[in-house]
Amino acid sequence: MRFKALAILFSELESTTKRLEMTDKLSLFFENIKRSNDFKELDKIIYLLQGQLVSNIKQFPKIGIAEKMIIEALALHSGIEKKKN
């Protein structure tokens, strides 16, 4: 699976507050996965949709870094400017 397809899904989900619309978008996304028979990264996709990186069983101890600090670090090391709100 291409990360671009997942990024588009997350963008579409973020742009709506309607629960039924989100369900439809997720349904279409998973139908496409089923059609392409590409299940090898499905577990990672599910974890990301839940806002996690790994399952609760494998989850590492929390390191206590604030969200803004993580954004700052990613912006600094990736070279991409962070959005100013």
LINBEL-V694781 format. One line per field, one symbol per residue. ss: DSSP state (@ for helix, = for strand, . for the rest). A space follows every 10 residues. Layout:
BEGIN
ss: ???
END
This chain:
BEGIN
ss: ..@@@@@@@@ @@@@....@@ @@@@@@@@@@ @@@@@@.... .@@@@@@@@. .......... ......@@@@ @@@@@@@@.. .....
END
